[in-house]
Every structure is written in structure tokens, then in C-alpha cells.
Amino acid sequence: MYNTTANSSTYNQALQLLDSALRIDRQNSVIYDNKYQALVKLGRFEEAKVSLQMATENIGNCAAGFMAMAFLNEYLNNFISAKSNYKKAIQQYGIRSQYSN
């Protein structure tokens, strides 16, 4: 599923830039998503989970962050955590749909 043979120096450079961007804007979900994707490409799954946890804390119950965390936990065969994250994502999507009417 994930390409761990990716060009690591390019992804490591990207991670440095993404960390700099997060120091400027801690509530930007795109930065967190890009950081998560880069970490996954490098096979650094635990760091990817930490990045997603930071996203959900700093953005405030980010549904997309919970979904990404669920996918990652499922990939890592951590099904209990995956189920919990799916539930949180569904709840957040439901809350958002309440306010869109």
C-alpha cells in the first residue's frame, strides 16, 4: 500500500518545510495532511499518527484527521483504534452536516 522506497531526501526536505509552515499556521489541515503523507511514504507510521493527533488537537475535532488516523490504524492492524477513529470521524461529519442546512 505504501511506497517506503521513496526518495527519502526529498521527503525529509519536505518535512522540514512542513514543520516550518506549522510553526506559522497550526490550524492548516492541508499542512498536516501533507506531513502525514510524507511520513507514511517514508514508513514512519508512528510519527504519522502523532502528526494526525496534533492536527485533531490544534484544528479541533478534524473529521478528515480522524479518517486518516483510522486508515493508518487499519493498515497497521490496530482495528480497535481504527474503529474508534472511524466513529469520531462519523460523529464530526454528522455535526458538520447539522450546520450546513
Biopython code that builds the backbone (N, CA, C, O; Angstrom):
import numpy as np
from Bio.PDB.StructureBuilder import StructureBuilder

atoms = [
    (1, "MET", "N", (0.820, -1.199, 0.000)),
    (1, "MET", "CA", (0.000, 0.000, 0.000)),
    (1, "MET", "C", (0.862, 1.259, 0.000)),
    (1, "MET", "O", (0.567, 2.200, -0.737)),
    (2, "TYR", "N", (1.898, 1.298, 0.793)),
    (2, "TYR", "CA", (2.734, 2.488, 0.886)),
    (2, "TYR", "C", (4.105, 2.213, 0.289)),
    (2, "TYR", "O", (4.642, 1.113, 0.415)),
    (3, "ASN", "N", (4.653, 3.209, -0.349)),
    (3, "ASN", "CA", (5.946, 3.089, -1.009)),
    (3, "ASN", "C", (7.038, 3.561, -0.059)),
    (3, "ASN", "O", (7.291, 4.760, 0.052)),
    (4, "THR", "N", (7.679, 2.632, 0.618)),
    (4, "THR", "CA", (8.724, 3.006, 1.571)),
    (4, "THR", "C", (10.082, 3.159, 0.892)),
    (4, "THR", "O", (11.070, 3.460, 1.561)),
    (5, "THR", "N", (10.151, 2.956, -0.428)),
    (5, "THR", "CA", (11.405, 3.160, -1.157)),
    (5, "THR", "C", (11.439, 4.539, -1.814)),
    (5, "THR", "O", (12.243, 4.785, -2.713)),
    (6, "ALA", "N", (10.572, 5.427, -1.363)),
    (6, "ALA", "CA", (10.507, 6.768, -1.927)),
    (6, "ALA", "C", (11.826, 7.500, -1.702)),
    (6, "ALA", "O", (12.610, 7.141, -0.823)),
    (7, "ASN", "N", (12.051, 8.517, -2.499)),
    (7, "ASN", "CA", (13.258, 9.339, -2.385)),
    (7, "ASN", "C", (13.245, 10.028, -1.019)),
    (7, "ASN", "O", (12.587, 11.053, -0.836)),
    (8, "SER", "N", (13.973, 9.458, -0.075)),
    (8, "SER", "CA", (13.889, 9.928, 1.308)),
    (8, "SER", "C", (14.412, 11.343, 1.499)),
    (8, "SER", "O", (13.880, 12.075, 2.334)),
    (9, "SER", "N", (15.426, 11.753, 0.761)),
    (9, "SER", "CA", (15.948, 13.107, 0.975)),
    (9, "SER", "C", (14.918, 14.162, 0.561)),
    (9, "SER", "O", (14.801, 15.199, 1.214)),
    (10, "THR", "N", (14.182, 13.908, -0.504)),
    (10, "THR", "CA", (13.139, 14.847, -0.932)),
    (10, "THR", "C", (12.039, 14.933, 0.117)),
    (10, "THR", "O", (11.578, 16.024, 0.454)),
    (11, "TYR", "N", (11.617, 13.775, 0.633)),
    (11, "TYR", "CA", (10.569, 13.779, 1.650)),
    (11, "TYR", "C", (11.064, 14.395, 2.951)),
    (11, "TYR", "O", (10.305, 15.087, 3.629)),
    (12, "ASN", "N", (12.311, 14.160, 3.311)),
    (12, "ASN", "CA", (12.854, 14.777, 4.528)),
    (12, "ASN", "C", (12.936, 16.288, 4.384)),
    (12, "ASN", "O", (12.675, 17.015, 5.342)),
    (13, "GLN", "N", (13.297, 16.770, 3.197)),
    (13, "GLN", "CA", (13.303, 18.222, 2.960)),
    (13, "GLN", "C", (11.881, 18.770, 3.067)),
    (13, "GLN", "O", (11.655, 19.827, 3.656)),
    (14, "ALA", "N", (10.938, 18.047, 2.497)),
    (14, "ALA", "CA", (9.541, 18.474, 2.570)),
    (14, "ALA", "C", (9.075, 18.529, 4.020)),
    (14, "ALA", "O", (8.355, 19.450, 4.406)),
    (15, "LEU", "N", (9.480, 17.548, 4.824)),
    (15, "LEU", "CA", (9.093, 17.543, 6.237)),
    (15, "LEU", "C", (9.631, 18.758, 6.976)),
    (15, "LEU", "O", (8.944, 19.322, 7.827)),
    (16, "GLN", "N", (10.846, 19.161, 6.660)),
    (16, "GLN", "CA", (11.412, 20.361, 7.289)),
    (16, "GLN", "C", (10.588, 21.596, 6.924)),
    (16, "GLN", "O", (10.298, 22.429, 7.782)),
    (17, "LEU", "N", (10.217, 21.709, 5.658)),
    (17, "LEU", "CA", (9.402, 22.846, 5.217)),
    (17, "LEU", "C", (8.007, 22.808, 5.835)),
    (17, "LEU", "O", (7.463, 23.842, 6.220)),
    (18, "LEU", "N", (7.440, 21.623, 5.926)),
    (18, "LEU", "CA", (6.115, 21.497, 6.537)),
    (18, "LEU", "C", (6.150, 21.849, 8.017)),
    (18, "LEU", "O", (5.224, 22.483, 8.525)),
    (19, "ASP", "N", (7.206, 21.445, 8.715)),
    (19, "ASP", "CA", (7.340, 21.834, 10.123)),
    (19, "ASP", "C", (7.454, 23.343, 10.269)),
    (19, "ASP", "O", (6.883, 23.925, 11.190)),
    (20, "SER", "N", (8.191, 23.978, 9.361)),
    (20, "SER", "CA", (8.293, 25.450, 9.378)),
    (20, "SER", "C", (6.927, 26.076, 9.143)),
    (20, "SER", "O", (6.562, 27.048, 9.805)),
    (21, "ALA", "N", (6.173, 25.519, 8.200)),
    (21, "ALA", "CA", (4.839, 26.037, 7.912)),
    (21, "ALA", "C", (3.912, 25.873, 9.115)),
    (21, "ALA", "O", (3.098, 26.753, 9.395)),
    (22, "LEU", "N", (4.032, 24.752, 9.824)),
    (22, "LEU", "CA", (3.188, 24.537, 11.000)),
    (22, "LEU", "C", (3.521, 25.493, 12.138)),
    (22, "LEU", "O", (2.657, 25.814, 12.953)),
    (23, "ARG", "N", (4.763, 25.947, 12.197)),
    (23, "ARG", "CA", (5.112, 26.955, 13.222)),
    (23, "ARG", "C", (4.387, 28.270, 12.926)),
    (23, "ARG", "O", (4.113, 29.048, 13.840)),
    (24, "ILE", "N", (4.085, 28.512, 11.674)),
    (24, "ILE", "CA", (3.383, 29.731, 11.271)),
    (24, "ILE", "C", (1.873, 29.561, 11.398)),
    (24, "ILE", "O", (1.181, 30.464, 11.870)),
    (25, "ASP", "N", (1.363, 28.405, 10.978)),
    (25, "ASP", "CA", (-0.084, 28.177, 10.948)),
    (25, "ASP", "C", (-0.411, 26.775, 11.454)),
    (25, "ASP", "O", (-0.369, 25.809, 10.691)),
    (26, "ARG", "N", (-0.733, 26.669, 12.729)),
    (26, "ARG", "CA", (-1.004, 25.372, 13.345)),
    (26, "ARG", "C", (-2.416, 24.859, 13.071)),
    (26, "ARG", "O", (-2.757, 23.745, 13.469)),
    (27, "GLN", "N", (-3.237, 25.659, 12.397)),
    (27, "GLN", "CA", (-4.612, 25.233, 12.140)),
    (27, "GLN", "C", (-4.873, 24.947, 10.663)),
    (27, "GLN", "O", (-6.026, 24.937, 10.232)),
    (28, "ASN", "N", (-3.836, 24.718, 9.899)),
    (28, "ASN", "CA", (-3.970, 24.458, 8.470)),
    (28, "ASN", "C", (-3.979, 22.943, 8.226)),
    (28, "ASN", "O", (-2.949, 22.279, 8.341)),
    (29, "SER", "N", (-5.143, 22.420, 7.893)),
    (29, "SER", "CA", (-5.284, 20.969, 7.736)),
    (29, "SER", "C", (-4.480, 20.431, 6.552)),
    (29, "SER", "O", (-4.060, 19.273, 6.574)),
    (30, "VAL", "N", (-4.261, 21.237, 5.534)),
    (30, "VAL", "CA", (-3.507, 20.787, 4.357)),
    (30, "VAL", "C", (-2.053, 20.509, 4.736)),
    (30, "VAL", "O", (-1.457, 19.548, 4.248)),
    (31, "ILE", "N", (-1.487, 21.335, 5.592)),
    (31, "ILE", "CA", (-0.101, 21.122, 6.020)),
    (31, "ILE", "C", (0.016, 19.807, 6.789)),
    (31, "ILE", "O", (0.930, 19.018, 6.551)),
    (32, "TYR", "N", (-0.923, 19.582, 7.715)),
    (32, "TYR", "CA", (-0.901, 18.326, 8.473)),
    (32, "TYR", "C", (-1.064, 17.127, 7.547)),
    (32, "TYR", "O", (-0.383, 16.115, 7.712)),
    (33, "ASP", "N", (-1.964, 17.239, 6.574)),
    (33, "ASP", "CA", (-2.179, 16.129, 5.654)),
    (33, "ASP", "C", (-0.923, 15.850, 4.841)),
    (33, "ASP", "O", (-0.548, 14.692, 4.658)),
    (34, "ASN", "N", (-0.276, 16.891, 4.357)),
    (34, "ASN", "CA", (0.956, 16.698, 3.587)),
    (34, "ASN", "C", (2.056, 16.077, 4.444)),
    (34, "ASN", "O", (2.816, 15.228, 3.978)),
    (35, "LYS", "N", (2.131, 16.511, 5.700)),
    (35, "LYS", "CA", (3.140, 15.950, 6.599)),
    (35, "LYS", "C", (2.848, 14.469, 6.853)),
    (35, "LYS", "O", (3.752, 13.634, 6.826)),
    (36, "TYR", "N", (1.599, 14.166, 7.095)),
    (36, "TYR", "CA", (1.186, 12.779, 7.297)),
    (36, "TYR", "C", (1.551, 11.923, 6.086)),
    (36, "TYR", "O", (2.109, 10.836, 6.234)),
    (37, "GLN", "N", (1.236, 12.414, 4.895)),
    (37, "GLN", "CA", (1.516, 11.666, 3.668)),
    (37, "GLN", "C", (3.020, 11.427, 3.491)),
    (37, "GLN", "O", (3.438, 10.332, 3.115)),
    (38, "ALA", "N", (3.822, 12.452, 3.762)),
    (38, "ALA", "CA", (5.278, 12.301, 3.629)),
    (38, "ALA", "C", (5.822, 11.274, 4.625)),
    (38, "ALA", "O", (6.661, 10.443, 4.277)),
    (39, "LEU", "N", (5.339, 11.341, 5.856)),
    (39, "LEU", "CA", (5.791, 10.388, 6.867)),
    (39, "LEU", "C", (5.401, 8.956, 6.498)),
    (39, "LEU", "O", (6.181, 8.024, 6.697)),
    (40, "VAL", "N", (4.213, 8.789, 5.970)),
    (40, "VAL", "CA", (3.770, 7.458, 5.547)),
    (40, "VAL", "C", (4.644, 6.959, 4.399)),
    (40, "VAL", "O", (5.044, 5.795, 4.386)),
    (41, "LYS", "N", (4.942, 7.827, 3.441)),
    (41, "LYS", "CA", (5.801, 7.426, 2.316)),
    (41, "LYS", "C", (7.162, 6.947, 2.811)),
    (41, "LYS", "O", (7.769, 6.061, 2.209)),
    (42, "LEU", "N", (7.639, 7.530, 3.903)),
    (42, "LEU", "CA", (8.927, 7.145, 4.476)),
    (42, "LEU", "C", (8.816, 5.932, 5.406)),
    (42, "LEU", "O", (9.822, 5.442, 5.919)),
    (43, "GLY", "N", (7.592, 5.457, 5.615)),
    (43, "GLY", "CA", (7.399, 4.316, 6.506)),
    (43, "GLY", "C", (7.473, 4.676, 7.975)),
    (43, "GLY", "O", (7.648, 3.798, 8.819)),
    (44, "ARG", "N", (7.343, 5.951, 8.292)),
    (44, "ARG", "CA", (7.428, 6.437, 9.673)),
    (44, "ARG", "C", (6.007, 6.578, 10.239)),
    (44, "ARG", "O", (5.511, 7.682, 10.464)),
    (45, "PHE", "N", (5.378, 5.425, 10.457)),
    (45, "PHE", "CA", (3.963, 5.386, 10.777)),
    (45, "PHE", "C", (3.623, 5.978, 12.139)),
    (45, "PHE", "O", (2.612, 6.667, 12.276)),
    (46, "GLU", "N", (4.450, 5.718, 13.143)),
    (46, "GLU", "CA", (4.166, 6.265, 14.481)),
    (46, "GLU", "C", (4.226, 7.794, 14.456)),
    (46, "GLU", "O", (3.400, 8.456, 15.083)),
    (47, "GLU", "N", (5.193, 8.353, 13.739)),
    (47, "GLU", "CA", (5.276, 9.812, 13.607)),
    (47, "GLU", "C", (4.072, 10.349, 12.840)),
    (47, "GLU", "O", (3.581, 11.439, 13.132)),
    (48, "ALA", "N", (3.601, 9.587, 11.865)),
    (48, "ALA", "CA", (2.416, 9.994, 11.110)),
    (48, "ALA", "C", (1.202, 10.056, 12.031)),
    (48, "ALA", "O", (0.392, 10.978, 11.939)),
    (49, "LYS", "N", (1.079, 9.068, 12.923)),
    (49, "LYS", "CA", (-0.021, 9.080, 13.888)),
    (49, "LYS", "C", (0.061, 10.295, 14.805)),
    (49, "LYS", "O", (-0.956, 10.924, 15.098)),
    (50, "VAL", "N", (1.259, 10.623, 15.254)),
    (50, "VAL", "CA", (1.439, 11.794, 16.121)),
    (50, "VAL", "C", (1.030, 13.073, 15.378)),
    (50, "VAL", "O", (0.387, 13.954, 15.949)),
    (51, "SER", "N", (1.409, 13.161, 14.112)),
    (51, "SER", "CA", (1.049, 14.331, 13.315)),
    (51, "SER", "C", (-0.472, 14.469, 13.191)),
    (51, "SER", "O", (-1.013, 15.571, 13.291)),
    (52, "LEU", "N", (-1.147, 13.351, 12.976)),
    (52, "LEU", "CA", (-2.609, 13.386, 12.876)),
    (52, "LEU", "C", (-3.246, 13.742, 14.222)),
    (52, "LEU", "O", (-4.239, 14.468, 14.267)),
    (53, "GLN", "N", (-2.676, 13.235, 15.312)),
    (53, "GLN", "CA", (-3.194, 13.588, 16.633)),
    (53, "GLN", "C", (-3.045, 15.083, 16.884)),
    (53, "GLN", "O", (-3.944, 15.722, 17.432)),
    (54, "MET", "N", (-1.907, 15.635, 16.481)),
    (54, "MET", "CA", (-1.695, 17.084, 16.620)),
    (54, "MET", "C", (-2.716, 17.852, 15.791)),
    (54, "MET", "O", (-3.227, 18.883, 16.229)),
    (55, "ALA", "N", (-3.013, 17.356, 14.603)),
    (55, "ALA", "CA", (-3.992, 18.013, 13.739)),
    (55, "ALA", "C", (-5.355, 18.060, 14.415)),
    (55, "ALA", "O", (-6.005, 19.105, 14.442)),
    (56, "THR", "N", (-5.786, 16.923, 14.961)),
    (56, "THR", "CA", (-7.105, 16.901, 15.586)),
    (56, "THR", "C", (-7.146, 17.772, 16.841)),
    (56, "THR", "O", (-8.192, 18.331, 17.169)),
    (57, "GLU", "N", (-6.031, 17.891, 17.537)),
    (57, "GLU", "CA", (-5.979, 18.752, 18.727)),
    (57, "GLU", "C", (-5.954, 20.228, 18.349)),
    (57, "GLU", "O", (-6.669, 21.033, 18.947)),
    (58, "ASN", "N", (-5.135, 20.589, 17.361)),
    (58, "ASN", "CA", (-4.962, 22.002, 17.010)),
    (58, "ASN", "C", (-6.088, 22.557, 16.146)),
    (58, "ASN", "O", (-6.395, 23.747, 16.218)),
    (59, "ILE", "N", (-6.697, 21.717, 15.343)),
    (59, "ILE", "CA", (-7.774, 22.185, 14.480)),
    (59, "ILE", "C", (-9.115, 22.058, 15.184)),
    (59, "ILE", "O", (-10.039, 22.828, 14.922)),
    (60, "GLY", "N", (-9.214, 21.096, 16.065)),
    (60, "GLY", "CA", (-10.448, 20.922, 16.819)),
    (60, "GLY", "C", (-11.360, 19.895, 16.187)),
    (60, "GLY", "O", (-12.209, 20.226, 15.361)),
    (61, "ASN", "N", (-11.181, 18.658, 16.576)),
    (61, "ASN", "CA", (-12.028, 17.571, 16.107)),
    (61, "ASN", "C", (-12.160, 17.543, 14.590)),
    (61, "ASN", "O", (-13.266, 17.580, 14.050)),
    (62, "CYS", "N", (-11.058, 17.478, 13.935)),
    (62, "CYS", "CA", (-10.981, 17.460, 12.471)),
    (62, "CYS", "C", (-11.412, 16.090, 11.945)),
    (62, "CYS", "O", (-10.717, 15.096, 12.153)),
    (63, "ALA", "N", (-12.553, 16.040, 11.268)),
    (63, "ALA", "CA", (-13.084, 14.777, 10.763)),
    (63, "ALA", "C", (-12.108, 14.093, 9.816)),
    (63, "ALA", "O", (-11.915, 12.880, 9.887)),
    (64, "ALA", "N", (-11.494, 14.866, 8.932)),
    (64, "ALA", "CA", (-10.540, 14.288, 7.973)),
    (64, "ALA", "C", (-9.337, 13.695, 8.700)),
    (64, "ALA", "O", (-8.806, 12.667, 8.278)),
    (65, "GLY", "N", (-8.904, 14.328, 9.780)),
    (65, "GLY", "CA", (-7.796, 13.815, 10.575)),
    (65, "GLY", "C", (-8.145, 12.482, 11.229)),
    (65, "GLY", "O", (-7.331, 11.560, 11.266)),
    (66, "PHE", "N", (-9.377, 12.398, 11.746)),
    (66, "PHE", "CA", (-9.816, 11.129, 12.337)),
    (66, "PHE", "C", (-9.905, 10.032, 11.272)),
    (66, "PHE", "O", (-9.562, 8.880, 11.538)),
    (67, "MET", "N", (-10.365, 10.388, 10.067)),
    (67, "MET", "CA", (-10.446, 9.390, 8.991)),
    (67, "MET", "C", (-9.055, 8.894, 8.612)),
    (67, "MET", "O", (-8.842, 7.692, 8.460)),
    (68, "ALA", "N", (-8.114, 9.814, 8.460)),
    (68, "ALA", "CA", (-6.747, 9.423, 8.103)),
    (68, "ALA", "C", (-6.144, 8.542, 9.198)),
    (68, "ALA", "O", (-5.458, 7.562, 8.909)),
    (69, "MET", "N", (-6.407, 8.900, 10.460)),
    (69, "MET", "CA", (-5.890, 8.099, 11.563)),
    (69, "MET", "C", (-6.522, 6.703, 11.561)),
    (69, "MET", "O", (-5.859, 5.714, 11.873)),
    (70, "ALA", "N", (-7.792, 6.634, 11.212)),
    (70, "ALA", "CA", (-8.463, 5.342, 11.126)),
    (70, "ALA", "C", (-7.848, 4.483, 10.024)),
    (70, "ALA", "O", (-7.592, 3.296, 10.229)),
    (71, "PHE", "N", (-7.610, 5.084, 8.849)),
    (71, "PHE", "CA", (-6.979, 4.341, 7.746)),
    (71, "PHE", "C", (-5.616, 3.811, 8.161)),
    (71, "PHE", "O", (-5.282, 2.655, 7.899)),
    (72, "LEU", "N", (-4.825, 4.670, 8.816)),
    (72, "LEU", "CA", (-3.480, 4.287, 9.225)),
    (72, "LEU", "C", (-3.530, 3.161, 10.262)),
    (72, "LEU", "O", (-2.783, 2.187, 10.164)),
    (73, "ASN", "N", (-4.407, 3.298, 11.244)),
    (73, "ASN", "CA", (-4.540, 2.243, 12.253)),
    (73, "ASN", "C", (-5.011, 0.937, 11.636)),
    (73, "ASN", "O", (-4.567, -0.140, 12.031)),
    (74, "GLU", "N", (-5.906, 1.035, 10.672)),
    (74, "GLU", "CA", (-6.363, -0.183, 9.996)),
    (74, "GLU", "C", (-5.207, -0.840, 9.242)),
    (74, "GLU", "O", (-5.048, -2.061, 9.281)),
    (75, "TYR", "N", (-4.408, -0.033, 8.561)),
    (75, "TYR", "CA", (-3.244, -0.553, 7.837)),
    (75, "TYR", "C", (-2.269, -1.243, 8.788)),
    (75, "TYR", "O", (-1.651, -2.247, 8.433)),
    (76, "LEU", "N", (-2.133, -0.698, 10.001)),
    (76, "LEU", "CA", (-1.220, -1.248, 10.997)),
    (76, "LEU", "C", (-1.866, -2.367, 11.827)),
    (76, "LEU", "O", (-1.299, -2.818, 12.822)),
    (77, "ASN", "N", (-3.047, -2.803, 11.407)),
    (77, "ASN", "CA", (-3.786, -3.875, 12.077)),
    (77, "ASN", "C", (-4.193, -3.527, 13.505)),
    (77, "ASN", "O", (-4.365, -4.416, 14.340)),
    (78, "ASN", "N", (-4.345, -2.257, 13.779)),
    (78, "ASN", "CA", (-4.816, -1.804, 15.086)),
    (78, "ASN", "C", (-6.304, -1.484, 14.927)),
    (78, "ASN", "O", (-6.701, -0.321, 14.855)),
    (79, "PHE", "N", (-7.105, -2.528, 14.875)),
    (79, "PHE", "CA", (-8.505, -2.392, 14.498)),
    (79, "PHE", "C", (-9.360, -1.708, 15.556)),
    (79, "PHE", "O", (-10.336, -1.039, 15.214)),
    (80, "ILE", "N", (-9.022, -1.856, 16.818)),
    (80, "ILE", "CA", (-9.793, -1.197, 17.882)),
    (80, "ILE", "C", (-9.638, 0.315, 17.764)),
    (80, "ILE", "O", (-10.623, 1.048, 17.839)),
    (81, "SER", "N", (-8.413, 0.781, 17.579)),
    (81, "SER", "CA", (-8.191, 2.219, 17.395)),
    (81, "SER", "C", (-8.818, 2.708, 16.102)),
    (81, "SER", "O", (-9.385, 3.800, 16.058)),
    (82, "ALA", "N", (-8.719, 1.901, 15.045)),
    (82, "ALA", "CA", (-9.324, 2.282, 13.766)),
    (82, "ALA", "C", (-10.828, 2.490, 13.933)),
    (82, "ALA", "O", (-11.382, 3.481, 13.457)),
    (83, "LYS", "N", (-11.472, 1.560, 14.603)),
    (83, "LYS", "CA", (-12.918, 1.661, 14.819)),
    (83, "LYS", "C", (-13.264, 2.919, 15.614)),
    (83, "LYS", "O", (-14.227, 3.617, 15.297)),
    (84, "SER", "N", (-12.481, 3.201, 16.637)),
    (84, "SER", "CA", (-12.703, 4.395, 17.447)),
    (84, "SER", "C", (-12.555, 5.665, 16.601)),
    (84, "SER", "O", (-13.355, 6.593, 16.717)),
    (85, "ASN", "N", (-11.526, 5.695, 15.752)),
    (85, "ASN", "CA", (-11.315, 6.869, 14.903)),
    (85, "ASN", "C", (-12.415, 7.017, 13.851)),
    (85, "ASN", "O", (-12.834, 8.135, 13.550)),
    (86, "TYR", "N", (-12.881, 5.911, 13.294)),
    (86, "TYR", "CA", (-13.998, 5.979, 12.341)),
    (86, "TYR", "C", (-15.238, 6.561, 13.019)),
    (86, "TYR", "O", (-15.937, 7.392, 12.440)),
    (87, "LYS", "N", (-15.502, 6.121, 14.243)),
    (87, "LYS", "CA", (-16.660, 6.642, 14.983)),
    (87, "LYS", "C", (-16.539, 8.151, 15.198)),
    (87, "LYS", "O", (-17.504, 8.892, 15.015)),
    (88, "LYS", "N", (-15.339, 8.598, 15.590)),
    (88, "LYS", "CA", (-15.122, 10.032, 15.807)),
    (88, "LYS", "C", (-15.314, 10.817, 14.513)),
    (88, "LYS", "O", (-15.905, 11.897, 14.521)),
    (89, "ALA", "N", (-14.815, 10.277, 13.404)),
    (89, "ALA", "CA", (-14.961, 10.955, 12.110)),
    (89, "ALA", "C", (-16.423, 11.055, 11.711)),
    (89, "ALA", "O", (-16.886, 12.108, 11.275)),
    (90, "ILE", "N", (-17.148, 9.949, 11.864)),
    (90, "ILE", "CA", (-18.570, 9.944, 11.508)),
    (90, "ILE", "C", (-19.332, 10.945, 12.353)),
    (90, "ILE", "O", (-20.207, 11.654, 11.856)),
    (91, "GLN", "N", (-18.995, 11.000, 13.636)),
    (91, "GLN", "CA", (-19.645, 11.968, 14.524)),
    (91, "GLN", "C", (-19.357, 13.391, 14.066)),
    (91, "GLN", "O", (-20.264, 14.223, 14.033)),
    (92, "GLN", "N", (-18.109, 13.685, 13.711)),
    (92, "GLN", "CA", (-17.754, 15.038, 13.279)),
    (92, "GLN", "C", (-18.418, 15.389, 11.954)),
    (92, "GLN", "O", (-18.877, 16.517, 11.778)),
    (93, "TYR", "N", (-18.477, 14.452, 11.026)),
    (93, "TYR", "CA", (-19.173, 14.707, 9.762)),
    (93, "TYR", "C", (-20.655, 14.963, 10.021)),
    (93, "TYR", "O", (-21.264, 15.804, 9.359)),
    (94, "GLY", "N", (-21.236, 14.246, 10.975)),
    (94, "GLY", "CA", (-22.636, 14.453, 11.323)),
    (94, "GLY", "C", (-22.880, 15.825, 11.924)),
    (94, "GLY", "O", (-23.883, 16.471, 11.624)),
    (95, "ILE", "N", (-21.963, 16.269, 12.774)),
    (95, "ILE", "CA", (-22.082, 17.601, 13.380)),
    (95, "ILE", "C", (-21.989, 18.661, 12.295)),
    (95, "ILE", "O", (-22.739, 19.637, 12.320)),
    (96, "ARG", "N", (-21.077, 18.486, 11.339)),
    (96, "ARG", "CA", (-20.928, 19.455, 10.260)),
    (96, "ARG", "C", (-22.190, 19.522, 9.399)),
    (96, "ARG", "O", (-22.593, 20.608, 8.983)),
    (97, "SER", "N", (-22.821, 18.368, 9.127)),
    (97, "SER", "CA", (-23.994, 18.365, 8.274)),
    (97, "SER", "C", (-25.169, 19.040, 8.959)),
    (97, "SER", "O", (-26.040, 19.588, 8.284)),
    (98, "GLN", "N", (-25.214, 19.013, 10.297)),
    (98, "GLN", "CA", (-26.253, 19.706, 11.042)),
    (98, "GLN", "C", (-26.219, 21.199, 10.730)),
    (98, "GLN", "O", (-27.267, 21.824, 10.571)),
    (99, "TYR", "N", (-25.027, 21.768, 10.643)),
    (99, "TYR", "CA", (-24.885, 23.209, 10.471)),
    (99, "TYR", "C", (-24.916, 23.644, 9.015)),
    (99, "TYR", "O", (-24.915, 24.843, 8.737)),
    (100, "SER", "N", (-24.943, 22.704, 8.081)),
    (100, "SER", "CA", (-24.926, 23.076, 6.677)),
    (100, "SER", "C", (-26.334, 23.272, 6.119)),
    (100, "SER", "O", (-26.488, 23.712, 4.979)),
    (101, "ASN", "N", (-27.339, 22.958, 6.888)),
    (101, "ASN", "CA", (-28.739, 23.100, 6.401)),
    (101, "ASN", "C", (-29.236, 24.501, 6.504)),
    (101, "ASN", "O", (-30.378, 24.779, 6.139)),
]
sb = StructureBuilder()
sb.init_structure("model")
sb.init_model(0)
sb.init_chain("A")
sb.init_seg("    ")
for serial, (resi, resn, name, xyz) in enumerate(atoms, 1):
    if name == "N":
        sb.init_residue(resn, " ", resi, " ")
    sb.init_atom(name, np.array(xyz, "f"), 0.0, 1.0, " ", f" {name:<3s}", serial, name[0])
structure = sb.get_structure()
